[in-house]
Amino acid sequence: MDVIRVAIDARSNPRKARHQHDGHELLVVAAGAGTQLVAAGEEPCRSGDIFVFPAGFPHLSHCVPGQEFTCLVLNHEPGDFADTSPGDGGAHLLALLAEGAGPSCRLPVRPAVAAQVRALLERAVGEWRSPARGGRCAARALAMQALVALARDPRLAVAAPEPGQAADRHVDDAVRWIARYWMQPVRIADLVALGPLGRSQFLARFRARTGTTPAAALLAARLREARRLLREDPGRNLLDLALSCGFASQSHFNHRFRAGCGLSPRAWLAGGAGEAPPSPGPSAPLDAPGPR
């Protein structure tokens, strides 16, 4: 990624030689007036105009004698804005904007959004050049805010994620939550709050996507950690181990371990600490009263 300020005048490229990039490019005219040379012809540009040039698309910022303008340019290369959630990252948003720009490459945004995007990219340019620690990170964050502001402008009508995508992402976020916070009390309400689905929709989607229930997934995570700790320290106090793994008591841990592994913890160790069956056995609902 690069975010830069570029000054254009009649001397910048008198031969009108267009160029192209491997990734999409966002251009905001900060001041002045000139022309963008695109496939559709010559697009006049002035302060506040915003353009998106798709990857591999020949284009050029151009001025005739007497014209000049300054633009803020965000160049995106493959691999930039790494998306942790497919369909909702910076690279995806920029691609959607490029698709919606049409042959003119112009984004018909509201003036207020154009001003917001310009201000964000002005700050991003400053951070990108700054020697201060974290400057490049700050520039990326500001660029992401600019892309989100554009994608949410109702004039652009950038499509929201499909309902199925949002539902799957909700379940995936819940699976990650369980994997990270299995040692803490986890309630269904905590998982439902991670996304757009209601309780019943979430539970049905979770089972359809993972083949199990949140309670069983949580129990499986806790038993995996218990087996790991037993292998590392066979003499460890079982009450301490049970509490460390999120179980409310040693007896509850013993019961769940036997149900999931077919043996008590000590018998499992004595038998060579082999891998447990993939299913931890039936488990109580996360919101059930009593120890979990």
C-alpha positions as CSV (number, residue, x, y, z in Angstrom):
1,M,0.0,0.0,0.0
2,D,1.0,3.6,-0.7
3,V,-0.9,6.7,0.2
4,I,0.7,9.8,-1.3
5,R,0.0,13.4,-2.4
6,V,0.7,14.1,-6.1
7,A,0.8,17.5,-7.9
8,I,-0.3,17.5,-11.6
9,D,0.3,20.2,-14.1
10,A,0.8,20.5,-17.9
11,R,4.4,19.3,-17.6
12,S,3.5,16.1,-15.7
13,N,2.8,13.9,-18.8
14,P,2.5,15.9,-22.0
15,R,2.4,12.7,-24.2
16,K,-0.6,11.4,-22.4
17,A,1.0,8.0,-21.7
18,R,-1.5,6.1,-19.6
19,H,-0.3,3.8,-16.9
20,Q,-1.8,0.9,-14.9
21,H,-1.4,-0.9,-11.6
22,D,-1.5,-4.5,-10.3
23,G,-4.0,-3.4,-7.7
24,H,-6.9,-1.0,-7.5
25,E,-6.2,2.7,-7.1
26,L,-8.3,5.3,-5.2
27,L,-7.8,9.0,-6.2
28,V,-9.3,12.0,-4.5
29,V,-8.8,15.5,-6.0
30,A,-7.8,17.7,-3.1
31,A,-7.5,21.0,-4.9
32,G,-7.5,22.5,-8.4
33,A,-8.9,21.1,-11.7
34,G,-7.8,19.0,-14.6
35,T,-8.8,15.8,-16.4
36,Q,-8.7,12.0,-15.8
37,L,-8.0,10.1,-19.0
38,V,-9.9,6.8,-18.9
39,A,-11.3,4.3,-21.3
40,A,-14.5,6.3,-21.6
41,G,-12.5,9.3,-22.8
42,E,-11.7,12.4,-20.8
43,E,-13.3,12.9,-17.4
44,P,-13.1,16.5,-16.0
45,C,-12.0,16.5,-12.4
46,R,-12.0,19.2,-9.7
47,S,-11.6,19.5,-6.0
48,G,-13.8,16.9,-4.2
49,D,-14.1,14.4,-7.1
50,I,-13.2,10.8,-6.3
51,F,-12.2,8.1,-8.8
52,V,-11.4,4.4,-8.5
53,F,-9.2,2.8,-11.2
54,P,-9.5,-1.0,-11.3
55,A,-6.4,-3.2,-11.4
56,G,-4.9,-3.3,-14.9
57,F,-7.0,-0.3,-16.1
58,P,-5.0,2.3,-18.1
59,H,-5.5,5.8,-16.9
60,L,-3.8,9.2,-16.4
61,S,-4.1,12.4,-14.5
62,H,-3.7,15.2,-17.1
63,C,-3.7,19.0,-17.3
64,V,-3.6,21.4,-20.2
65,P,-1.6,24.6,-20.0
66,G,-3.0,26.8,-17.3
67,Q,-4.5,23.9,-15.2
68,E,-3.1,22.2,-12.2
69,F,-4.5,20.1,-9.4
70,T,-3.4,18.1,-6.4
71,C,-4.6,14.6,-5.7
72,L,-4.4,12.1,-2.8
73,V,-3.7,8.6,-4.1
74,L,-4.2,5.3,-2.4
75,N,-2.5,2.5,-4.3
76,H,-3.5,-1.0,-3.3
77,E,-1.5,-4.1,-4.2
78,P,-2.5,-7.7,-3.9
79,G,-2.0,-8.8,-0.3
80,D,-2.6,-5.3,1.2
81,F,-5.4,-4.9,3.7
82,A,-5.3,-8.6,4.6
83,D,-8.9,-9.6,5.3
84,T,-9.5,-11.6,8.5
85,S,-13.2,-11.9,7.5
86,P,-13.7,-12.9,3.9
87,G,-16.1,-10.5,2.2
88,D,-15.7,-7.7,4.7
89,G,-12.1,-6.5,4.5
90,G,-10.4,-3.5,2.9
91,A,-9.4,-5.3,-0.3
92,H,-13.0,-6.5,-0.8
93,L,-14.4,-3.1,-0.2
94,L,-12.0,-1.5,-2.7
95,A,-12.9,-4.2,-5.3
96,L,-16.6,-3.5,-4.8
97,L,-16.0,0.2,-5.3
98,A,-14.0,-0.4,-8.5
99,E,-16.8,-2.6,-9.8
100,G,-19.4,0.1,-9.2
101,A,-17.5,3.0,-10.6
102,G,-18.4,2.2,-14.2
103,P,-16.5,3.2,-17.3
104,S,-15.9,6.8,-16.1
105,C,-14.2,5.4,-12.9
106,R,-15.9,8.3,-11.0
107,L,-17.6,7.6,-7.6
108,P,-20.8,9.8,-7.3
109,V,-20.6,10.2,-3.6
110,R,-22.3,12.8,-1.4
111,P,-20.3,16.0,-0.8
112,A,-20.2,15.3,2.9
113,V,-18.7,11.8,2.3
114,A,-16.2,13.2,-0.2
115,A,-15.1,15.8,2.4
116,Q,-14.8,13.0,5.0
117,V,-12.7,10.8,2.7
118,R,-10.5,13.7,1.7
119,A,-9.8,14.6,5.4
120,L,-9.0,10.9,6.2
121,L,-6.6,10.5,3.3
122,E,-4.9,13.9,4.2
123,R,-4.2,12.5,7.6
124,A,-3.2,9.1,6.1
125,V,-0.6,10.8,3.9
126,G,0.9,12.6,6.9
127,E,1.1,9.4,8.9
128,W,2.6,7.5,6.0
129,R,5.4,10.0,5.8
130,S,5.8,10.3,9.5
131,P,8.9,8.9,11.2
132,A,6.8,8.4,14.4
133,R,6.4,4.8,15.6
134,G,3.2,3.3,14.2
135,G,2.9,5.8,11.4
136,R,2.3,3.2,8.7
137,C,-0.2,1.3,10.9
138,A,-2.1,4.6,11.5
139,A,-2.1,5.3,7.7
140,R,-3.6,1.9,7.0
141,A,-6.3,2.4,9.6
142,L,-7.2,5.9,8.2
143,A,-7.3,4.5,4.7
144,M,-9.6,1.7,5.9
145,Q,-11.9,4.3,7.4
146,A,-12.0,6.1,4.1
147,L,-13.0,2.9,2.3
148,V,-15.7,2.1,4.8
149,A,-17.1,5.7,4.4
150,L,-17.3,5.3,0.7
151,A,-18.8,1.8,0.8
152,R,-21.6,3.1,3.1
153,D,-22.5,6.0,1.0
154,P,-26.1,5.3,-0.1
155,R,-25.4,6.9,-3.5
156,L,-23.0,4.1,-4.4
157,A,-25.3,1.3,-3.3
158,V,-22.4,-1.1,-2.6
159,A,-24.1,-4.4,-1.9
160,A,-24.1,-5.6,1.7
161,P,-22.9,-9.2,2.4
162,E,-25.4,-11.9,1.5
163,P,-27.4,-13.0,4.5
164,G,-25.8,-16.4,4.3
165,Q,-22.3,-14.9,4.4
166,A,-23.2,-12.8,7.5
167,A,-24.7,-15.8,9.2
168,D,-21.6,-18.0,8.5
169,R,-19.3,-15.2,9.7
170,H,-21.4,-15.0,12.9
171,V,-20.8,-18.8,13.5
172,D,-17.1,-18.5,12.6
173,D,-16.7,-15.7,15.0
174,A,-18.4,-17.8,17.7
175,V,-16.1,-20.7,17.0
176,R,-13.0,-18.4,17.4
177,W,-14.5,-17.0,20.6
178,I,-14.8,-20.5,22.1
179,A,-11.3,-21.4,21.0
180,R,-9.9,-18.3,22.7
181,Y,-12.0,-18.0,25.8
182,W,-12.8,-21.6,26.7
183,M,-11.3,-21.1,30.2
184,Q,-14.0,-18.6,31.1
185,P,-17.7,-19.0,31.5
186,V,-19.2,-18.8,28.0
187,R,-23.0,-18.2,27.6
188,I,-25.1,-18.5,24.5
189,A,-25.9,-14.7,25.0
190,D,-22.1,-14.0,24.6
191,L,-22.0,-15.8,21.3
192,V,-25.3,-14.4,20.0
193,A,-24.0,-10.9,20.6
194,L,-21.1,-11.5,18.2
195,G,-23.3,-11.1,15.1
196,P,-26.7,-10.4,13.5
197,L,-28.4,-13.7,14.2
198,G,-31.0,-14.2,16.9
199,R,-30.7,-17.0,19.4
200,S,-32.7,-19.7,17.6
201,Q,-31.2,-18.7,14.2
202,F,-27.7,-18.8,15.7
203,L,-28.1,-22.2,17.3
204,A,-29.5,-23.7,14.1
205,R,-26.8,-22.2,11.9
206,F,-24.1,-23.2,14.3
207,R,-25.2,-26.9,14.2
208,A,-25.6,-26.7,10.4
209,R,-22.1,-25.2,9.9
210,T,-20.1,-27.1,12.5
211,G,-22.1,-30.4,13.0
212,T,-22.2,-29.8,16.8
213,T,-23.6,-27.4,19.4
214,P,-21.9,-24.5,21.1
215,A,-21.9,-26.4,24.4
216,A,-20.3,-29.5,22.8
217,A,-17.7,-27.3,21.1
218,L,-16.8,-25.6,24.4
219,L,-16.6,-28.9,26.2
220,A,-14.3,-30.3,23.4
221,A,-12.0,-27.3,23.7
222,R,-11.8,-27.7,27.5
223,L,-11.1,-31.5,27.2
224,R,-8.4,-30.9,24.6
225,E,-6.6,-28.5,27.0
226,A,-7.1,-30.9,29.9
227,R,-5.5,-33.8,28.0
228,R,-2.6,-31.5,27.0
229,L,-2.0,-30.5,30.6
230,L,-2.1,-34.1,31.8
231,R,0.5,-35.1,29.3
232,E,2.8,-32.2,30.3
233,D,2.4,-32.8,34.0
234,P,1.0,-36.3,34.9
235,G,1.2,-35.5,38.6
236,R,-0.7,-32.3,38.5
237,N,-3.5,-31.8,41.1
238,L,-6.7,-32.7,39.3
239,L,-8.7,-30.0,41.1
240,D,-6.3,-27.3,40.0
241,L,-6.4,-28.7,36.5
242,A,-10.2,-28.8,36.4
243,L,-10.5,-25.2,37.5
244,S,-7.8,-24.1,35.0
245,C,-9.8,-25.7,32.2
246,G,-13.0,-24.0,33.0
247,F,-14.7,-26.8,35.0
248,A,-16.5,-25.8,38.2
249,S,-15.3,-28.8,40.2
250,Q,-13.1,-31.9,40.1
251,S,-16.1,-34.2,40.2
252,H,-17.7,-32.3,37.2
253,F,-14.4,-32.6,35.3
254,N,-14.1,-36.3,36.1
255,H,-17.6,-36.9,34.9
256,R,-17.1,-35.0,31.6
257,F,-13.7,-36.5,31.0
258,R,-15.0,-40.0,31.4
259,A,-17.9,-39.3,29.2
260,G,-15.7,-37.9,26.5
261,C,-12.7,-40.2,26.7
262,G,-14.2,-43.4,28.1
263,L,-11.8,-43.4,31.1
264,S,-11.1,-41.4,34.2
265,P,-8.2,-38.9,33.8
266,R,-5.8,-41.1,35.8
267,A,-6.8,-44.3,34.0
268,W,-6.4,-42.4,30.6
269,L,-2.9,-41.5,31.6
270,A,-2.1,-45.0,32.8
271,G,-3.3,-46.3,29.4
272,G,-0.7,-44.3,27.5
273,A,-2.6,-41.0,27.1
274,G,-3.8,-41.8,23.6
275,E,-6.0,-39.5,21.6
276,A,-9.6,-39.2,22.8
277,P,-12.5,-39.9,20.5
278,P,-13.5,-36.9,18.4
279,S,-16.8,-36.4,20.2
280,P,-16.8,-35.4,23.9
281,G,-20.2,-36.9,24.5
282,P,-23.4,-35.1,25.4
283,S,-23.1,-31.9,27.2
284,A,-25.5,-29.6,29.1
285,P,-26.7,-26.4,27.4
286,L,-24.4,-23.4,28.0
287,D,-27.1,-21.6,29.8
288,A,-28.1,-24.5,32.0
289,P,-27.9,-23.8,35.7
290,G,-25.1,-25.3,37.8
291,P,-21.5,-26.0,37.0
292,R,-20.2,-26.2,33.5
